[in-house]
C-alpha cells in the first residue's frame, strides 16, 4: 500500500519518472561496457531512484511502467572500478530521491 503523499509529492513523482526512464534508456547495455563508468554510475543512480520509490510504496506503480533491473544486476563487478561507480550511483539516487519526494523530517527527529 503506498505511503500517503500530498499533491506536491505526487507532482514530484510525475516529474521524476521521465528522468528515471531516460537514465534507463541511455544506459541500456551498460554491463557490456565497463570502460564507460559514467553509464555504470547513471544506471546505479536510476536503480537507487527505483529503490527509494519502492520503499515509499510505489513498487507496483514503477513496475507497471518500467522493467527494472534485478537486485544482483552487477554481481561479480562490485569490487571493480565500474562496480564501485554503480554502487555510488545507487547511494546518490536513493538519497536524492528521498530528499525530493520522501517524508519530510522535522528538526526534532534526529
N, C-alpha and C positions, 0 to 999 in steps of 0.2 A: 504494500500500500504506500503510495507516495507521501512524502512529508508534505504537509500543507504549506504552500508557498504563497506569498502575496503576489499581486499583479506585477510588481517590479521584478520579482524573481522569475515569474512566468515569462515576462518580456525578455529577460536576460537569457533564459533557456532558448528562446526562439532566435536570439542573436548569436548565441554560442554554437548552435548546431551547424550552421553553414561553415564555420571555422573548422569544426571537427571533420565535416565531410571533405573540405578542401585539403586538410592535412592528410587524411587517409588517401585521397586521390593522388596527391603529389608524392607520396612515399610508397606507393604500390611497388612491390618487388624489392623493398629495402633490404631484405635478408640476403639477396644475391649481390649486394654492393657494399661490402664492409668498408671500402675506401671512401664512401660518402657518409661520414659521421654525422653531418647535418641532417641527412634523411633519417638516420637512426634516432637522433635526438628528437626530431619532429614527430616521428611515429610514436616514440615514447611519450612525448607531450600529449599527443592525441589519446593514447591509452590511459594516461593519467587523468585526462578530462573524463574519459569514459568511467574510470573507477570512481571518481568523485560523483558523477551523475548517478551511478548505480547506488552508491552509499546514500545519496539523497532521495532514493526511492524511484528513480526513473529507469530502471533496468528494462522494463517492458517497452517503454517509450523509445529508448535508444535502440533496443533490439529490433523493433519494427522498422526502423529507418536506416540501420547500418549493420553490416556483417562485421562484427568486431573480432579482433584477434583473440586467440586462446591466451590464457594467463601465462603459459610457458612458451610463448612465441619465440623468445630468444634463448631457449635452453641451449647450453653449451657455449654461449657467447658472453656470459655475464662478466667474466674477468678480463675480457679483451677491451681494447680502447673503444670500439664501436658499441659494445655491450654496455660499457660504463656511460657512454653518451646517451644511450637509450634509457638507462636507469635514471640518469639525472633528468632527462626529459619527462619521465613518468612522475618524478617527485615534483617538478615545477608545474606540470599540467594539472596535477591533483591540487596542489597548494593554491594556484592562481584561480582555478575554477571555484574552489571553496571561497576564496576571497570575494568573488563577484556574485555568487549565487547561493552560497551556503548560509546557514543560520548566523545571524549577527551575534557576536559575543559582547556582553557588556563588560565594562572595566572591572567589575567585581567578580567575574567568572574565572579569574586567574587561579 
